[in-house]
Amino acid sequence: MSATILVVDDEQSILDSLEGILSDEGYEVIKALSGPEALKKIQETIPDLILLDIWMPEMDGIETLIKIKEEYPALQVVMMSGHGTIETAVKATKLGAYDFIEKPLSLEKLLLSINNALDYYRLAQEVSLLKEKQKKRYTITGHSPAI
């Protein structure tokens, strides 16, 4: 099963380029030109990963990240920016972004970040599932004043 990646950027050329690259790597790609459009697409299909540009009109990437993390805290988000600063990268990471990549994007760095974020997401899901199984397996089944 291939992972689904939502790419959010206000530049159509970047969306198209990333779609081509990621599709060639075997990923299913969903595109959005703005933060509000991204939030709508997430409600339709929850992706495995989001590539999110920081500087966008209407709703910037930081505001979009906050809304995503409020609704879907486990969803992994990799931030992208051509005008990023260390302060912006730190802020995004503190708000729950998995990684921060500067534009122009290095294909090697991008694919490494995507693979690492997807591995982290899968492991987090497995841990959550195992915790649930363990909780169900070792629950107390009776009621007694001594317990």
VMD Tcl script that builds the backbone (N, CA, C; Angstrom):
set m [mol new atoms 441]
animate dup $m
set s [atomselect $m all]
$s set {name element resname resid chain x y z} {
  {N N MET 1 A 0.836 -1.175 0.000}
  {CA C MET 1 A 0.000 0.000 0.000}
  {C C MET 1 A 0.887 1.248 0.000}
  {N N SER 2 A 0.659 2.131 -0.944}
  {CA C SER 2 A 1.467 3.343 -1.014}
  {C C SER 2 A 0.880 4.414 -0.094}
  {N N ALA 3 A 1.757 5.261 0.383}
  {CA C ALA 3 A 1.336 6.336 1.272}
  {C C ALA 3 A 0.719 7.470 0.463}
  {N N THR 4 A -0.203 8.169 1.097}
  {CA C THR 4 A -0.829 9.340 0.485}
  {C C THR 4 A -0.211 10.590 1.094}
  {N N ILE 5 A 0.240 11.491 0.214}
  {CA C ILE 5 A 0.881 12.729 0.660}
  {C C ILE 5 A 0.087 13.910 0.131}
  {N N LEU 6 A -0.293 14.798 1.036}
  {CA C LEU 6 A -0.950 16.048 0.664}
  {C C LEU 6 A 0.125 17.116 0.543}
  {N N VAL 7 A 0.223 17.726 -0.639}
  {CA C VAL 7 A 1.199 18.796 -0.868}
  {C C VAL 7 A 0.432 20.114 -0.909}
  {N N VAL 8 A 0.844 21.055 -0.051}
  {CA C VAL 8 A 0.152 22.338 0.051}
  {C C VAL 8 A 1.142 23.460 -0.264}
  {N N ASP 9 A 0.888 24.177 -1.351}
  {CA C ASP 9 A 1.747 25.287 -1.760}
  {C C ASP 9 A 0.919 26.201 -2.647}
  {N N ASP 10 A 1.145 27.510 -2.544}
  {CA C ASP 10 A 0.380 28.444 -3.364}
  {C C ASP 10 A 0.950 28.592 -4.778}
  {N N GLU 11 A 2.049 27.926 -5.070}
  {CA C GLU 11 A 2.640 27.971 -6.404}
  {C C GLU 11 A 2.322 26.680 -7.157}
  {N N GLN 12 A 1.532 26.810 -8.213}
  {CA C GLN 12 A 1.105 25.646 -8.987}
  {C C GLN 12 A 2.298 24.865 -9.540}
  {N N SER 13 A 3.351 25.569 -9.962}
  {CA C SER 13 A 4.518 24.889 -10.541}
  {C C SER 13 A 5.192 23.969 -9.519}
  {N N ILE 14 A 5.234 24.399 -8.261}
  {CA C ILE 14 A 5.827 23.554 -7.219}
  {C C ILE 14 A 4.938 22.343 -6.955}
  {N N LEU 15 A 3.626 22.566 -6.917}
  {CA C LEU 15 A 2.692 21.447 -6.739}
  {C C LEU 15 A 2.876 20.412 -7.836}
  {N N ASP 16 A 2.946 20.891 -9.079}
  {CA C ASP 16 A 3.077 19.979 -10.217}
  {C C ASP 16 A 4.409 19.235 -10.188}
  {N N SER 17 A 5.495 19.937 -9.845}
  {CA C SER 17 A 6.815 19.303 -9.766}
  {C C SER 17 A 6.843 18.222 -8.691}
  {N N LEU 18 A 6.337 18.582 -7.499}
  {CA C LEU 18 A 6.327 17.609 -6.405}
  {C C LEU 18 A 5.415 16.429 -6.707}
  {N N GLU 19 A 4.308 16.693 -7.375}
  {CA C GLU 19 A 3.415 15.592 -7.752}
  {C C GLU 19 A 4.148 14.610 -8.666}
  {N N GLY 20 A 4.883 15.128 -9.640}
  {CA C GLY 20 A 5.629 14.269 -10.555}
  {C C GLY 20 A 6.686 13.449 -9.838}
  {N N ILE 21 A 7.453 14.105 -8.976}
  {CA C ILE 21 A 8.527 13.432 -8.241}
  {C C ILE 21 A 7.961 12.363 -7.311}
  {N N LEU 22 A 6.957 12.737 -6.535}
  {CA C LEU 22 A 6.396 11.807 -5.553}
  {C C LEU 22 A 5.641 10.659 -6.204}
  {N N SER 23 A 4.965 10.930 -7.292}
  {CA C SER 23 A 4.272 9.868 -8.027}
  {C C SER 23 A 5.279 8.865 -8.564}
  {N N ASP 24 A 6.404 9.363 -9.093}
  {CA C ASP 24 A 7.462 8.471 -9.582}
  {C C ASP 24 A 8.026 7.603 -8.463}
  {N N GLU 25 A 7.995 8.111 -7.222}
  {CA C GLU 25 A 8.487 7.357 -6.065}
  {C C GLU 25 A 7.426 6.390 -5.521}
  {N N GLY 26 A 6.235 6.400 -6.123}
  {CA C GLY 26 A 5.190 5.458 -5.722}
  {C C GLY 26 A 4.167 5.994 -4.733}
  {N N TYR 27 A 4.199 7.286 -4.464}
  {CA C TYR 27 A 3.240 7.868 -3.530}
  {C C TYR 27 A 2.002 8.358 -4.265}
  {N N GLU 28 A 0.883 8.320 -3.577}
  {CA C GLU 28 A -0.344 8.941 -4.086}
  {C C GLU 28 A -0.302 10.393 -3.612}
  {N N VAL 29 A -0.564 11.325 -4.529}
  {CA C VAL 29 A -0.424 12.741 -4.208}
  {C C VAL 29 A -1.760 13.461 -4.316}
  {N N ILE 30 A -2.056 14.253 -3.298}
  {CA C ILE 30 A -3.207 15.152 -3.301}
  {C C ILE 30 A -2.611 16.563 -3.242}
  {N N LYS 31 A -3.182 17.498 -3.981}
  {CA C LYS 31 A -2.633 18.861 -4.019}
  {C C LYS 31 A -3.648 19.874 -3.506}
  {N N ALA 32 A -3.123 20.924 -2.863}
  {CA C ALA 32 A -3.953 22.039 -2.406}
  {C C ALA 32 A -3.156 23.327 -2.570}
  {N N LEU 33 A -3.836 24.383 -3.021}
  {CA C LEU 33 A -3.189 25.673 -3.267}
  {C C LEU 33 A -3.244 26.631 -2.073}
  {N N SER 34 A -3.940 26.233 -1.002}
  {CA C SER 34 A -4.072 27.125 0.155}
  {C C SER 34 A -4.336 26.314 1.423}
  {N N GLY 35 A -4.194 26.996 2.563}
  {CA C GLY 35 A -4.484 26.357 3.842}
  {C C GLY 35 A -5.933 25.887 3.953}
  {N N PRO 36 A -6.917 26.758 3.650}
  {CA C PRO 36 A -8.309 26.324 3.733}
  {C C PRO 36 A -8.623 25.139 2.802}
  {N N GLU 37 A -8.050 25.153 1.607}
  {CA C GLU 37 A -8.270 24.033 0.685}
  {C C GLU 37 A -7.648 22.758 1.251}
  {N N ALA 38 A -6.489 22.874 1.882}
  {CA C ALA 38 A -5.834 21.717 2.498}
  {C C ALA 38 A -6.702 21.125 3.604}
  {N N LEU 39 A -7.254 21.993 4.457}
  {CA C LEU 39 A -8.097 21.518 5.553}
  {C C LEU 39 A -9.324 20.781 5.019}
  {N N LYS 40 A -9.878 21.280 3.941}
  {CA C LYS 40 A -11.029 20.623 3.313}
  {C C LYS 40 A -10.628 19.252 2.755}
  {N N LYS 41 A -9.481 19.186 2.100}
  {CA C LYS 41 A -9.024 17.912 1.517}
  {C C LYS 41 A -8.714 16.886 2.604}
  {N N ILE 42 A -8.190 17.346 3.741}
  {CA C ILE 42 A -7.899 16.431 4.851}
  {C C ILE 42 A -9.190 15.810 5.374}
  {N N GLN 43 A -10.266 16.595 5.415}
  {CA C GLN 43 A -11.546 16.058 5.869}
  {C C GLN 43 A -12.077 15.004 4.899}
  {N N GLU 44 A -11.786 15.163 3.611}
  {CA C GLU 44 A -12.236 14.203 2.595}
  {C C GLU 44 A -11.408 12.923 2.649}
  {N N THR 45 A -10.090 13.064 2.747}
  {CA C THR 45 A -9.162 11.930 2.778}
  {C C THR 45 A -8.010 12.282 3.703}
  {N N ILE 46 A -7.870 11.540 4.793}
  {CA C ILE 46 A -6.767 11.818 5.707}
  {C C ILE 46 A -5.489 11.241 5.099}
  {N N PRO 47 A -4.518 12.125 4.796}
  {CA C PRO 47 A -3.268 11.640 4.203}
  {C C PRO 47 A -2.354 11.026 5.260}
  {N N ASP 48 A -1.314 10.349 4.802}
  {CA C ASP 48 A -0.315 9.802 5.714}
  {C C ASP 48 A 0.711 10.861 6.100}
  {N N LEU 49 A 0.852 11.885 5.243}
  {CA C LEU 49 A 1.850 12.920 5.450}
  {C C LEU 49 A 1.419 14.186 4.717}
  {N N ILE 50 A 1.829 15.330 5.251}
  {CA C ILE 50 A 1.540 16.612 4.592}
  {C C ILE 50 A 2.850 17.360 4.380}
  {N N LEU 51 A 3.056 17.849 3.161}
  {CA C LEU 51 A 4.140 18.781 2.856}
  {C C LEU 51 A 3.476 20.148 2.792}
  {N N LEU 52 A 3.869 21.053 3.665}
  {CA C LEU 52 A 3.152 22.312 3.833}
  {C C LEU 52 A 4.085 23.513 3.704}
  {N N ASP 53 A 3.773 24.379 2.744}
  {CA C ASP 53 A 4.546 25.611 2.570}
  {C C ASP 53 A 4.219 26.580 3.703}
  {N N ILE 54 A 5.203 27.366 4.114}
  {CA C ILE 54 A 4.979 28.333 5.199}
  {C C ILE 54 A 4.298 29.592 4.699}
  {N N TRP 55 A 4.838 30.189 3.646}
  {CA C TRP 55 A 4.350 31.491 3.199}
  {C C TRP 55 A 3.295 31.331 2.122}
  {N N MET 56 A 2.039 31.488 2.524}
  {CA C MET 56 A 0.911 31.414 1.596}
  {C C MET 56 A -0.066 32.531 1.937}
  {N N PRO 57 A -0.776 33.052 0.928}
  {CA C PRO 57 A -1.794 34.063 1.221}
  {C C PRO 57 A -2.994 33.414 1.916}
  {N N GLU 58 A -3.873 34.203 2.404}
  {CA C GLU 58 A -5.119 33.743 3.031}
  {C C GLU 58 A -4.864 33.158 4.419}
  {N N MET 59 A -4.205 32.010 4.473}
  {CA C MET 59 A -3.870 31.362 5.741}
  {C C MET 59 A -2.457 30.805 5.585}
  {N N ASP 60 A -1.515 31.290 6.391}
  {CA C ASP 60 A -0.138 30.827 6.210}
  {C C ASP 60 A 0.043 29.405 6.749}
  {N N GLY 61 A 1.219 28.859 6.499}
  {CA C GLY 61 A 1.490 27.474 6.878}
  {C C GLY 61 A 1.479 27.232 8.367}
  {N N ILE 62 A 1.922 28.209 9.155}
  {CA C ILE 62 A 1.922 28.049 10.614}
  {C C ILE 62 A 0.487 27.948 11.130}
  {N N GLU 63 A -0.374 28.830 10.660}
  {CA C GLU 63 A -1.779 28.797 11.068}
  {C C GLU 63 A -2.441 27.492 10.609}
  {N N THR 64 A -2.116 27.057 9.408}
  {CA C THR 64 A -2.657 25.794 8.887}
  {C C THR 64 A -2.159 24.625 9.729}
  {N N LEU 65 A -0.870 24.643 10.084}
  {CA C LEU 65 A -0.298 23.593 10.926}
  {C C LEU 65 A -1.032 23.513 12.262}
  {N N ILE 66 A -1.290 24.654 12.879}
  {CA C ILE 66 A -1.996 24.675 14.163}
  {C C ILE 66 A -3.365 24.020 14.031}
  {N N LYS 67 A -4.103 24.375 12.978}
  {CA C LYS 67 A -5.442 23.805 12.777}
  {C C LYS 67 A -5.373 22.301 12.519}
  {N N ILE 68 A -4.376 21.868 11.748}
  {CA C ILE 68 A -4.212 20.442 11.468}
  {C C ILE 68 A -3.930 19.685 12.760}
  {N N LYS 69 A -3.000 20.194 13.556}
  {CA C LYS 69 A -2.606 19.505 14.795}
  {C C LYS 69 A -3.716 19.504 15.842}
  {N N GLU 70 A -4.585 20.518 15.825}
  {CA C GLU 70 A -5.733 20.527 16.745}
  {C C GLU 70 A -6.672 19.365 16.422}
  {N N GLU 71 A -6.896 19.142 15.151}
  {CA C GLU 71 A -7.853 18.128 14.708}
  {C C GLU 71 A -7.224 16.738 14.556}
  {N N TYR 72 A -5.972 16.697 14.088}
  {CA C TYR 72 A -5.290 15.432 13.788}
  {C C TYR 72 A -3.873 15.460 14.380}
  {N N PRO 73 A -3.740 15.323 15.691}
  {CA C PRO 73 A -2.429 15.487 16.329}
  {C C PRO 73 A -1.365 14.483 15.876}
  {N N ALA 74 A -1.763 13.299 15.434}
  {CA C ALA 74 A -0.779 12.286 15.033}
  {C C ALA 74 A -0.304 12.461 13.591}
  {N N LEU 75 A -0.983 13.283 12.833}
  {CA C LEU 75 A -0.631 13.475 11.427}
  {C C LEU 75 A 0.722 14.168 11.304}
  {N N GLN 76 A 1.592 13.616 10.481}
  {CA C GLN 76 A 2.938 14.166 10.314}
  {C C GLN 76 A 2.945 15.255 9.245}
  {N N VAL 77 A 3.607 16.362 9.569}
  {CA C VAL 77 A 3.669 17.511 8.664}
  {C C VAL 77 A 5.129 17.922 8.496}
  {N N VAL 78 A 5.552 18.024 7.242}
  {CA C VAL 78 A 6.884 18.539 6.920}
  {C C VAL 78 A 6.684 19.926 6.320}
  {N N MET 79 A 7.285 20.923 6.946}
  {CA C MET 79 A 7.152 22.307 6.492}
  {C C MET 79 A 8.196 22.610 5.425}
  {N N MET 80 A 7.817 23.468 4.464}
  {CA C MET 80 A 8.725 23.892 3.396}
  {C C MET 80 A 8.692 25.412 3.319}
  {N N SER 81 A 9.864 26.008 3.049}
  {CA C SER 81 A 9.881 27.458 2.881}
  {C C SER 81 A 11.107 27.908 2.111}
  {N N GLY 82 A 10.885 28.868 1.246}
  {CA C GLY 82 A 11.983 29.486 0.532}
  {C C GLY 82 A 12.536 30.679 1.280}
  {N N HIS 83 A 11.825 31.105 2.303}
  {CA C HIS 83 A 12.226 32.292 3.074}
  {C C HIS 83 A 12.284 31.971 4.559}
  {N N GLY 84 A 12.621 30.738 4.869}
  {CA C GLY 84 A 12.587 30.302 6.257}
  {C C GLY 84 A 13.728 30.848 7.079}
  {N N THR 85 A 13.441 31.057 8.332}
  {CA C THR 85 A 14.456 31.464 9.293}
  {C C THR 85 A 14.540 30.376 10.355}
  {N N ILE 86 A 15.582 30.434 11.136}
  {CA C ILE 86 A 15.720 29.460 12.221}
  {C C ILE 86 A 14.563 29.600 13.198}
  {N N GLU 87 A 14.133 30.841 13.445}
  {CA C GLU 87 A 13.010 31.070 14.365}
  {C C GLU 87 A 11.733 30.415 13.848}
  {N N THR 88 A 11.508 30.531 12.545}
  {CA C THR 88 A 10.315 29.924 11.950}
  {C C THR 88 A 10.384 28.406 12.046}
  {N N ALA 89 A 11.545 27.846 11.771}
  {CA C ALA 89 A 11.715 26.393 11.849}
  {C C ALA 89 A 11.489 25.898 13.276}
  {N N VAL 90 A 12.031 26.616 14.245}
  {CA C VAL 90 A 11.851 26.227 15.652}
  {C C VAL 90 A 10.381 26.324 16.043}
  {N N LYS 91 A 9.729 27.406 15.636}
  {CA C LYS 91 A 8.301 27.584 15.954}
  {C C LYS 91 A 7.471 26.456 15.355}
  {N N ALA 92 A 7.728 26.123 14.090}
  {CA C ALA 92 A 6.978 25.053 13.428}
  {C C ALA 92 A 7.194 23.719 14.135}
  {N N THR 93 A 8.421 23.457 14.525}
  {CA C THR 93 A 8.728 22.204 15.223}
  {C C THR 93 A 8.037 22.157 16.583}
  {N N LYS 94 A 8.054 23.268 17.294}
  {CA C LYS 94 A 7.373 23.321 18.596}
  {C C LYS 94 A 5.873 23.121 18.452}
  {N N LEU 95 A 5.321 23.526 17.307}
  {CA C LEU 95 A 3.884 23.369 17.063}
  {C C LEU 95 A 3.533 21.977 16.544}
  {N N GLY 96 A 4.548 21.128 16.338}
  {CA C GLY 96 A 4.273 19.749 15.963}
  {C C GLY 96 A 4.732 19.332 14.583}
  {N N ALA 97 A 5.417 20.202 13.852}
  {CA C ALA 97 A 5.931 19.797 12.543}
  {C C ALA 97 A 7.028 18.759 12.737}
  {N N TYR 98 A 7.079 17.783 11.854}
  {CA C TYR 98 A 8.094 16.741 11.951}
  {C C TYR 98 A 9.456 17.267 11.496}
  {N N ASP 99 A 9.446 18.070 10.429}
  {CA C ASP 99 A 10.698 18.558 9.861}
  {C C ASP 99 A 10.449 19.879 9.152}
  {N N PHE 100 A 11.527 20.548 8.800}
  {CA C PHE 100 A 11.463 21.833 8.106}
  {C C PHE 100 A 12.496 21.778 6.990}
  {N N ILE 101 A 12.052 21.954 5.752}
  {CA C ILE 101 A 12.950 21.874 4.600}
  {C C ILE 101 A 12.942 23.211 3.873}
  {N N GLU 102 A 14.134 23.677 3.515}
  {CA C GLU 102 A 14.239 24.942 2.792}
  {C C GLU 102 A 14.156 24.714 1.285}
  {N N LYS 103 A 13.507 25.687 0.603}
  {CA C LYS 103 A 13.481 25.697 -0.851}
  {C C LYS 103 A 14.690 26.490 -1.324}
  {N N PRO 104 A 15.256 26.192 -2.454}
  {CA C PRO 104 A 14.861 25.118 -3.359}
  {C C PRO 104 A 15.107 23.757 -2.703}
  {N N LEU 105 A 14.166 22.870 -2.929}
  {CA C LEU 105 A 14.185 21.572 -2.275}
  {C C LEU 105 A 15.267 20.672 -2.862}
  {N N SER 106 A 16.017 20.051 -1.980}
  {CA C SER 106 A 16.961 19.015 -2.382}
  {C C SER 106 A 16.166 17.718 -2.451}
  {N N LEU 107 A 16.197 17.055 -3.602}
  {CA C LEU 107 A 15.427 15.822 -3.769}
  {C C LEU 107 A 15.823 14.785 -2.723}
  {N N GLU 108 A 17.118 14.657 -2.474}
  {CA C GLU 108 A 17.600 13.683 -1.495}
  {C C GLU 108 A 17.073 14.003 -0.097}
  {N N LYS 109 A 17.176 15.254 0.307}
  {CA C LYS 109 A 16.699 15.679 1.641}
  {C C LYS 109 A 15.182 15.512 1.750}
  {N N LEU 110 A 14.466 15.882 0.696}
  {CA C LEU 110 A 13.012 15.759 0.694}
  {C C LEU 110 A 12.577 14.307 0.879}
  {N N LEU 111 A 13.150 13.409 0.072}
  {CA C LEU 111 A 12.763 11.994 0.149}
  {C C LEU 111 A 13.164 11.367 1.483}
  {N N LEU 112 A 14.319 11.774 2.016}
  {CA C LEU 112 A 14.741 11.272 3.320}
  {C C LEU 112 A 13.771 11.723 4.412}
  {N N SER 113 A 13.391 12.986 4.379}
  {CA C SER 113 A 12.452 13.518 5.366}
  {C C SER 113 A 11.097 12.825 5.261}
  {N N ILE 114 A 10.620 12.628 4.037}
  {CA C ILE 114 A 9.343 11.939 3.824}
  {C C ILE 114 A 9.410 10.521 4.372}
  {N N ASN 115 A 10.458 9.785 4.031}
  {CA C ASN 115 A 10.590 8.404 4.513}
  {C C ASN 115 A 10.661 8.338 6.031}
  {N N ASN 116 A 11.438 9.235 6.633}
  {CA C ASN 116 A 11.551 9.253 8.096}
  {C C ASN 116 A 10.224 9.604 8.760}
  {N N ALA 117 A 9.523 10.589 8.224}
  {CA C ALA 117 A 8.233 10.991 8.799}
  {C C ALA 117 A 7.205 9.865 8.675}
  {N N LEU 118 A 7.196 9.194 7.542}
  {CA C LEU 118 A 6.252 8.088 7.353}
  {C C LEU 118 A 6.594 6.919 8.278}
  {N N ASP 119 A 7.888 6.628 8.450}
  {CA C ASP 119 A 8.298 5.575 9.390}
  {C C ASP 119 A 7.858 5.928 10.807}
  {N N TYR 120 A 8.060 7.167 11.200}
  {CA C TYR 120 A 7.659 7.622 12.526}
  {C C TYR 120 A 6.145 7.469 12.713}
  {N N TYR 121 A 5.380 7.879 11.695}
  {CA C TYR 121 A 3.920 7.784 11.740}
  {C C TYR 121 A 3.475 6.325 11.896}
  {N N ARG 122 A 4.081 5.438 11.113}
  {CA C ARG 122 A 3.726 4.013 11.198}
  {C C ARG 122 A 4.075 3.434 12.568}
  {N N LEU 123 A 5.247 3.767 13.075}
  {CA C LEU 123 A 5.649 3.272 14.392}
  {C C LEU 123 A 4.733 3.803 15.491}
  {N N ALA 124 A 4.369 5.062 15.408}
  {CA C ALA 124 A 3.462 5.638 16.403}
  {C C ALA 124 A 2.101 4.931 16.371}
  {N N GLN 125 A 1.631 4.607 15.172}
  {CA C GLN 125 A 0.363 3.883 15.050}
  {C C GLN 125 A 0.482 2.488 15.654}
  {N N GLU 126 A 1.604 1.799 15.394}
  {CA C GLU 126 A 1.813 0.464 15.947}
  {C C GLU 126 A 1.859 0.496 17.469}
  {N N VAL 127 A 2.565 1.455 18.030}
  {CA C VAL 127 A 2.663 1.581 19.481}
  {C C VAL 127 A 1.276 1.811 20.077}
  {N N SER 128 A 0.506 2.688 19.460}
  {CA C SER 128 A -0.842 2.967 19.934}
  {C C SER 128 A -1.707 1.707 19.901}
  {N N LEU 129 A -1.610 0.962 18.817}
  {CA C LEU 129 A -2.377 -0.274 18.672}
  {C C LEU 129 A -1.956 -1.296 19.724}
  {N N LEU 130 A -0.662 -1.438 19.953}
  {CA C LEU 130 A -0.178 -2.385 20.954}
  {C C LEU 130 A -0.612 -1.992 22.361}
  {N N LYS 131 A -0.604 -0.706 22.657}
  {CA C LYS 131 A -1.066 -0.243 23.964}
  {C C LYS 131 A -2.533 -0.581 24.163}
  {N N GLU 132 A -3.335 -0.400 23.127}
  {CA C GLU 132 A -4.759 -0.726 23.212}
  {C C GLU 132 A -4.968 -2.220 23.437}
  {N N LYS 133 A -4.204 -3.046 22.714}
  {CA C LYS 133 A -4.313 -4.503 22.867}
  {C C LYS 133 A -3.937 -4.917 24.279}
  {N N GLN 134 A -2.855 -4.340 24.793}
  {CA C GLN 134 A -2.407 -4.677 26.141}
  {C C GLN 134 A -3.427 -4.233 27.175}
  {N N LYS 135 A -3.996 -3.061 26.990}
  {CA C LYS 135 A -4.991 -2.548 27.923}
  {C C LYS 135 A -6.213 -3.476 27.970}
  {N N LYS 136 A -6.647 -3.944 26.805}
  {CA C LYS 136 A -7.799 -4.850 26.744}
  {C C LYS 136 A -7.469 -6.211 27.351}
  {N N ARG 137 A -6.250 -6.667 27.152}
  {CA C ARG 137 A -5.854 -7.987 27.614}
  {C C ARG 137 A -5.734 -8.052 29.132}
  {N N TYR 138 A -5.280 -6.976 29.737}
  {CA C TYR 138 A -5.011 -6.991 31.166}
  {C C TYR 138 A -5.963 -6.102 31.967}
  {N N THR 139 A -7.205 -6.054 31.578}
  {CA C THR 139 A -8.159 -5.268 32.349}
  {C C THR 139 A -8.727 -6.103 33.493}
  {N N ILE 140 A -9.167 -5.433 34.494}
  {CA C ILE 140 A -9.799 -6.105 35.630}
  {C C ILE 140 A -11.241 -6.372 35.236}
  {N N THR 141 A -11.663 -7.614 35.381}
  {CA C THR 141 A -12.992 -7.983 34.922}
  {C C THR 141 A -14.053 -7.994 36.020}
  {N N GLY 142 A -13.656 -7.955 37.246}
  {CA C GLY 142 A -14.641 -8.012 38.333}
  {C C GLY 142 A -14.627 -6.767 39.190}
  {N N HIS 143 A -15.587 -6.692 40.102}
  {CA C HIS 143 A -15.663 -5.568 41.038}
  {C C HIS 143 A -15.697 -6.134 42.454}
  {N N SER 144 A -14.886 -5.589 43.316}
  {CA C SER 144 A -14.822 -6.055 44.686}
  {C C SER 144 A -14.330 -4.905 45.560}
  {N N PRO 145 A -14.834 -4.807 46.764}
  {CA C PRO 145 A -14.349 -3.741 47.654}
  {C C PRO 145 A -12.841 -3.837 47.893}
  {N N ALA 146 A -12.287 -5.035 47.836}
  {CA C ALA 146 A -10.850 -5.215 48.063}
  {C C ALA 146 A -10.030 -4.627 46.914}
  {N N ILE 147 A -10.608 -4.558 45.735}
  {CA C ILE 147 A -9.891 -4.023 44.568}
  {C C ILE 147 A -10.028 -2.544 44.604}
}
mol reanalyze $m
mol bondsrecalc $m
mol representation Tube
mol addrep $m
